[in-house]
């Protein structure tokens, strides 16, 4: 049986706390060792941790630390997207101010107020006028078929709204949207 995972393209310390809280809010398992800026372990190591997780969905963080090229986070992401033992339910694509990236088309986004919006959002969670979200760890997604891509601003921050001490409501909503639109056995 394939393990069902949700990928989050952010992993700094603030994002990690928010993602851990949000994963707890949805009853999932978080691979905290994948957090870091940049991602500190390989895709192979992350896959082994996913296999040993007690239950699904498993939430994994990947981060390129602002590198517009193929950084450690995107390399890990590519490995997980091609692993035959893993089913990616969706990706939460995090906006950043990184220049020189292609960006990725989102299905929809969660804005800074928690509202679902049609277009991408910027780092502060404001809706943009395009479906293309720009982030440092998202370009590799253009090479793969992913069932659902949700855009979001800078996790755990966004004017303090998404802090883990507030329950990380924005990232929680994004995770819930992926779970609710997927069938998890």
RORO-595170 format. One line per 3 residues: number of its first residue (from 1); their letters; for each residue x, y, z of N, C-alpha, C. Coordinates in steps of 0.05 Angstrom, whole numbers, plus 32768, in hexadecimal, padded with zeros to 4 digits. Layout:
# residues N
NUM) a) X:Y:Z:X:Y:Z:X:Y:Z ~ ...
END
This chain:
# residues 185
1) xxx) 8011:7FE8:8000:8000:8000:8000:8012:8019:8000 ~ 800C:802B:7FEE:801C:8044:7FEC:8016:8056:8004 ~ 802B:8063:800D:8028:8077:8023:801D:8091:8016
4) xxx) 800B:809D:8023:7FFE:80B6:8019:800B:80CE:8027 ~ 8016:80E0:8016:8024:80F7:8022:801A:8111:8016 ~ 8020:8126:8025:801B:8141:801D:8036:8150:801F
7) xxx) 803E:815D:800A:8058:816B:8009:8053:8189:800E ~ 8065:8195:801E:8063:81B2:8024:807E:81BE:801C ~ 807E:81D2:800B:8097:81DD:8001:80A2:81F4:8012
10) xxx) 80A5:81EE:802C:80B1:8200:803F:80BB:81F0:8056 ~ 80D0:81F9:8063:80DA:81E9:8079:80EB:81F8:808D ~ 80EA:8213:808C:80F9:8222:80A0:80ED:821D:80BC
13) xxx) 80FA:8227:80D1:80F2:8221:80EC:80D5:822A:80F2 ~ 80CE:8241:80E9:80B2:824B:80EE:809E:823A:80DF ~ 80A4:8234:80C6:8092:8223:80B6:808F:8207:80C3
16) xxx) 80A6:81FC:80CC:80A6:81E2:80D8:8092:81E0:80F0 ~ 8093:81F4:8101:8081:81F4:8118:8064:81F5:8110 ~ 805E:8205:80FB:8043:8208:80F2:803A:81EE:80E4
19) xxx) 804B:81E2:80D4:8044:81C9:80C6:8040:81B3:80DA ~ 8051:81B1:80EE:804D:819C:8102:8033:81A0:8110 ~ 802C:81B8:8117:8012:81BD:8125:7FFB:81B7:8112
22) xxx) 7FFC:81BF:80F9:7FE7:81BA:80E6:7FE4:819D:80E0 ~ 7FFA:818E:80DF:7FF8:8171:80DA:7FEA:8164:80F2 ~ 7FF0:816D:810A:7FE3:8162:8122:7FC5:8169:8120
25) xxx) 7FBE:8181:8117:7FA2:818A:8115:7F92:8177:8102 ~ 7F9F:816C:80ED:7F90:815B:80DA:7F93:813E:80E1 ~ 7FA2:8137:80F6:7FA6:811B:80FD:7FBA:810C:80EC
28) xxx) 7FCD:811B:80E0:7FE1:810E:80D0:7FFB:810A:80DF ~ 8010:8101:80D0:802A:80FE:80DA:803D:8110:80CB ~ 804E:811E:80DA:8061:8131:80CE:807D:8126:80CF
31) xxx) 808B:8128:80B8:80A7:8120:80B7:80B7:8139:80BE ~ 80BB:813E:80D7:80C9:8157:80E0:80E6:8157:80D8 ~ 80F3:8140:80D4:810F:813F:80CC:8113:814A:80AF
34) xxx) 80FD:814C:80A0:80FF:8157:8085:8100:8175:8085 ~ 80FA:8181:809C:80FA:819E:809E:8116:81A8:80A0 ~ 811A:81C0:8097:8135:81CC:8097:8137:81E0:8080
37) xxx) 814A:81F1:8081:814D:8205:806D:816A:8207:8064 ~ 8172:81F6:8051:8162:81E4:8040:815C:81C9:804D ~ 814D:81B9:803E:8146:819E:8046:8160:818F:804E
40) xxx) 8162:8185:8067:817B:817A:8070:8180:815C:8068 ~ 816C:814E:805F:816F:8132:8059:8165:812C:803C ~ 816E:8116:8031:8168:8110:8015:814C:8105:8012
43) xxx) 8143:8104:7FFA:8129:80F8:7FF4:8127:80DB:7FFC ~ 813D:80CD:7FF8:813E:80B1:8000:813A:80AE:801E ~ 8147:80BF:802E:8144:80BE:804B:8127:80C5:8053
46) xxx) 811C:80D9:8046:8101:80E1:804C:80EE:80CA:8046 ~ 80F2:80BD:802F:80E1:80A6:8028:80E1:8090:803D ~ 80F9:808B:8049:80FA:8076:805E:80EB:807F:8076
49) xxx) 80EC:8099:807D:80DD:80A3:8094:80BF:80A2:808F ~ 80B7:80A7:8076:809A:80A5:806F:8091:8088:8073 ~ 80A1:8075:8069:809A:8058:806C:8096:8050:8089
52) xxx) 80A5:805D:809B:80A3:8055:80B7:808F:8065:80C7 ~ 8082:8079:80BA:806D:8089:80C8:8056:8076:80CF ~ 8049:807C:80E5:8034:806A:80F0:801B:806A:80DF
55) xxx) 8014:8081:80D3:7FFB:8082:80C3:7FFC:809A:80B0 ~ 7FE9:809B:809E:7FE7:80B0:808A:7FD1:80C4:8092 ~ 7FD1:80DC:8087:7FE5:80E6:8074:7FFF:80EE:8082
58) xxx) 8015:80EC:8073:802F:80F4:807D:8035:810F:806F ~ 803D:8122:807F:8043:813D:8075:8061:8141:8075 ~ 806C:8149:805E:8089:814C:805A:808F:8168:8051
61) xxx) 80A3:8174:805E:80AC:818F:8057:80C6:818D:8046 ~ 80C7:819E:8031:80DF:81A0:8020:80E5:81BE:801C ~ 80FE:81C5:801B:8105:81E1:8019:8120:81E5:800B
64) xxx) 8121:81F9:7FF9:8139:81FF:7FEA:8148:8217:7FF4 ~ 8141:8223:800A:814E:823A:8016:8151:8251:8002 ~ 813E:8255:7FF1:813F:826C:7FDE:814E:8266:7FC5
67) xxx) 8158:824E:7FC1:8168:8247:7FAA:8155:8244:7F92 ~ 8159:8255:7F7D:8147:8253:7F66:814D:823B:7F54 ~ 8164:822F:7F58:816C:8217:7F49:8161:81FE:7F56
70) xxx) 8169:81E7:7F4D:8160:81CD:7F58:816F:81C8:7F72 ~ 8163:81D1:7F88:8170:81CF:7FA2:8169:81B5:7FB0 ~ 8171:81B2:7FC9:816D:8199:7FD8:8150:8193:7FDC
73) xxx) 813F:81A7:7FE1:8123:81A2:7FE5:8116:8197:7FCC ~ 811C:81A3:7FB5:8110:819A:7F9C:811B:817E:7F94 ~ 8134:8178:7F9A:813F:815D:7F95:812F:8149:7FA6
76) xxx) 812B:814F:7FBF:811B:813C:7FD0:80FF:813A:7FC6 ~ 80F3:8150:7FBE:80D8:8150:7FB3:80D6:813E:7F9B ~ 80E9:8140:7F88:80E9:812F:7F70:80EB:8111:7F77
79) xxx) 80FC:810B:7F8B:80FE:80EF:7F93:80E3:80E5:7F9E ~ 80D6:80F4:7FAE:80BD:80EC:7FBA:80A7:80E9:7FA5 ~ 80A7:80FB:7F92:8092:80FB:7F7D:8096:80E2:7F6A
82) xxx) 80AD:80D7:7F6A:80B2:80C0:7F58:80B4:80A5:7F67 ~ 80B2:80A6:7F81:80B4:808E:7F92:809B:807D:7F8E ~ 809E:8063:7F86:8087:8052:7F80:8077:804A:7F99
85) xxx) 8083:804E:7FB1:8075:8047:7FCA:8066:805E:7FD7 ~ 8066:8075:7FC9:805A:808D:7FD4:8045:8098:7FC1 ~ 802E:80A0:7FCC:801A:80AE:7FBD:8018:80CB:7FC8
88) xxx) 801E:80DE:7FB6:801D:80FA:7FBE:8000:8103:7FBA ~ 7FF3:810B:7FD1:7FD7:8114:7FCF:7FD6:8131:7FC5 ~ 7FEA:8140:7FCB:7FEB:815C:7FC3:8004:816A:7FCD
91) xxx) 8007:8182:7FC3:801E:8193:7FCB:8013:81AE:7FD4 ~ 801E:81B7:7FEA:8018:81D3:7FF3:8031:81E3:7FEA ~ 802C:81F3:7FD6:8042:8203:7FCA:8043:821E:7FD8
94) xxx) 805B:8224:7FE3:805E:823C:7FF3:806B:8252:7FE3 ~ 805F:8269:7FE3:8069:8280:7FD4:8081:828C:7FE2 ~ 8094:8296:7FD2:80AB:82A4:7FDD:80B2:82BB:7FCA
97) xxx) 80C6:82CB:7FD3:80CF:82E1:7FC2:80E6:82DA:7FB0 ~ 80EB:82C0:7FAC:8102:82B7:7F9C:80FE:82C0:7F7F ~ 8114:82CC:7F74:8113:82D4:7F58:811F:82BF:7F47
100) xxx) 8119:82BF:7F2D:8124:82AD:7F1A:8118:8291:7F1A ~ 80FF:828F:7F24:80F1:8275:7F24:80DA:8276:7F10 ~ 80D2:825E:7F06:80BC:825C:7EF3:80A1:825E:7F01
103) xxx) 80A1:8252:7F19:8088:8250:7F28:8078:8238:7F1F ~ 8061:8234:7F2E:8050:821D:7F29:8033:8226:7F29 ~ 8023:821A:7F17:8006:8220:7F17:7FF8:8212:7F2E
106) xxx) 7FE9:8221:7F3E:7FDB:8215:7F54:7FBE:820F:7F4C ~ 7FB2:81FC:7F5A:7F96:81F7:7F56:7F85:820C:7F63 ~ 7F8E:8215:7F7A:7F82:822C:7F89:7F96:8232:7F9F
109) xxx) 7F90:8247:7FAF:7FA1:824E:7FC5:7F90:8254:7FDE ~ 7F9E:8255:7FF5:7F93:825E:800E:7F9F:827A:8013 ~ 7F8F:828F:8014:7F9A:82AA:8018:7F9F:82B0:8036
112) xxx) 7FA8:82C8:803B:7FB0:82CF:8057:7F99:82D0:806A ~ 7F80:82CF:8060:7F69:82CF:8072:7F5D:82B3:8076 ~ 7F69:82A0:8067:7F5F:8284:8068:7F4A:827E:8053
115) xxx) 7F46:8291:8041:7F32:828D:802C:7F3F:827E:8014 ~ 7F30:826C:8008:7F39:825E:7FF0:7F36:8272:7FD9 ~ 7F4C:8277:7FCA:7F4B:8289:7FB3:7F54:827A:7F9A
118) xxx) 7F4B:8284:7F83:7F50:8276:7F6A:7F6D:8277:7F61 ~ 7F7A:828E:7F65:7F95:8292:7F5B:7FAA:828B:7F70 ~ 7FC3:828F:7F68:7FDA:828C:7F7B:7FD9:82A3:7F8F
121) xxx) 7FEA:82A0:7FA3:7FEE:82B5:7FB7:800C:82BC:7FB8 ~ 8011:82D3:7FC4:802D:82DB:7FC8:8036:82D2:7FE3 ~ 804F:82D9:7FEA:805B:82D1:8004:804A:82D9:801C
124) xxx) 803C:82F0:801A:802B:82FA:8030:800E:82EF:802F ~ 8009:82DD:801C:7FEF:82D1:801A:7FDA:82E1:800C ~ 7FE2:82F5:7FFC:7FCF:8305:7FED:7FCC:82F9:7FD1
127) xxx) 7FB3:82F7:7FC8:7FAE:82EB:7FAE:7FBB:82FC:7F98 ~ 7FC7:82EE:7F84:7FD3:82FC:7F6D:7FC0:82FA:7F56 ~ 7FC8:8305:7F3F:7FB6:8305:7F28:7FBC:82EE:7F15
130) xxx) 7FCA:82D9:7F1E:7FD1:82C2:7F0E:7FD0:82A9:7F1F ~ 7FCD:8292:7F11:7FCD:8278:7F1F:7FEA:826E:7F24 ~ 7FFE:827D:7F1B:801A:8275:7F1F:8024:827F:7F39
133) xxx) 802D:826C:7F4A:8039:8273:7F64:8057:8271:7F61 ~ 8065:8285:7F6C:8082:8286:7F6A:808E:827F:7F85 ~ 809E:826B:7F86:80AC:8262:7F9E:80C6:8254:7F97
136) xxx) 80D7:8252:7FAB:80F2:8246:7FA5:80F2:8228:7FA3 ~ 80DD:821B:7FAC:80DE:81FD:7FAC:80C6:81F2:7F9D ~ 80BE:81FF:7F87:80A6:81F6:7F79:80AB:81EF:7F5C
139) xxx) 80C0:81FA:7F4F:80C3:81F6:7F32:80C4:81D9:7F2A ~ 80D0:81C7:7F3A:80D2:81AB:7F33:80B6:819E:7F2F ~ 80A2:81AA:7F3B:8087:819F:7F39:807D:819F:7F1C
142) xxx) 8088:81B1:7F0C:807F:81B3:7EF0:8086:819A:7EE0 ~ 8098:8189:7EEB:80A0:8171:7EDD:8090:8158:7EE5 ~ 807D:815C:7EF7:806E:8145:7F02:8050:814B:7F01
145) xxx) 8041:8135:7F03:8024:8138:7F05:801D:8135:7F23 ~ 8012:814A:7F2E:800A:814B:7F4A:7FEC:814F:7F4B ~ 7FDE:813F:7F5B:7FC0:8141:7F5B:7FB5:815C:7F64
148) xxx) 7FC3:816A:7F77:7FB8:8183:7F81:7FCF:8194:7F8B ~ 7FD0:81AD:7F82:7FE4:81C1:7F8B:7FD5:81D9:7F96 ~ 7FDA:81DD:7FB0:7FCD:81F4:7FBE:7FE3:8209:7FC5
151) xxx) 7FDE:8221:7FBD:7FF1:8237:7FC3:7FEB:8242:7FDF ~ 8000:824C:7FEC:7FFE:8259:8006:8015:826C:800A ~ 8011:827F:801C:8026:8292:8022:803B:8286:8035
154) xxx) 804C:8296:8041:8062:828C:8051:8057:827F:806B ~ 8059:8265:806C:804C:8255:8081:8057:825D:809D ~ 8044:825F:80AF:804C:8266:80CB:804F:8283:80D0
157) xxx) 804E:8293:80BB:8052:82B0:80BD:8038:82BE:80B4 ~ 8038:82C8:809C:8020:82D5:8091:8013:82E8:80A5 ~ 8021:82FC:80AD:8017:8310:80C0:8010:8304:80DC
160) xxx) 801D:82EE:80E2:8017:82E1:80FC:7FFE:82D0:80FC ~ 7FEE:82D1:80E7:7FD5:82C2:80E6:7FDA:82A4:80E8 ~ 7FF0:829A:80DB:7FF4:827E:80D8:8008:8273:80ED
163) xxx) 800E:8282:8102:8021:8278:8117:8017:825E:8123 ~ 802A:824D:812A:8022:8234:8137:8014:8239:8152 ~ 801B:824F:815F:800E:8255:8179:7FF1:825C:8175
166) xxx) 7FE9:8264:815C:7FCD:8269:8156:7FBF:8251:814A ~ 7FCD:823A:8149:7FC2:8222:813E:7FC9:821E:8120 ~ 7FD9:822F:8115:7FE1:822D:80F8:7FC9:8229:80E6
169) xxx) 7FB5:823C:80E7:7F9C:8237:80D9:7F9E:8236:80BB ~ 7FB0:8245:80AF:7FB2:8246:8092:7FBD:822C:8086 ~ 7FD4:8223:8091:7FE0:820A:8088:7FCE:81F3:808F
172) xxx) 7FC0:81F5:80A6:7FAD:81E0:80AD:7F97:81DE:8098 ~ 7F8C:81F5:808F:7F77:81F4:807B:7F81:81E9:8061 ~ 7F9A:81EF:8059:7FA5:81E4:8040:7FA7:81C6:8042
175) xxx) 7FB2:81BC:8059:7FB4:819F:805C:7F98:8192:805C ~ 7F85:819E:8069:7F6A:8192:806A:7F5E:8191:804E ~ 7F63:81A6:803D:7F58:81A6:8022:7F63:818E:8012
178) xxx) 7F7D:8188:8016:7F89:8171:8007:7F7C:8157:8011 ~ 7F7B:8154:802C:7F6F:813C:8037:7F52:8139:802E ~ 7F42:814E:802F:7F26:814D:8028:7F22:8147:800A
181) xxx) 7F35:814E:7FFA:7F32:8149:7FDD:7F3F:812F:7FD4 ~ 7F4A:8120:7FE7:7F57:8106:7FE2:7F48:80F0:7FF0 ~ 7F4D:80D8:7FE7:7F41:80C1:7FF4:7F58:80B4:8003
184) xx) 7F57:80B4:801E:7F6B:80A8:802F:7F60:808F:803B ~ 7F6B:8079:8035:7F62:805F:8040:7F70:8059:8059
END
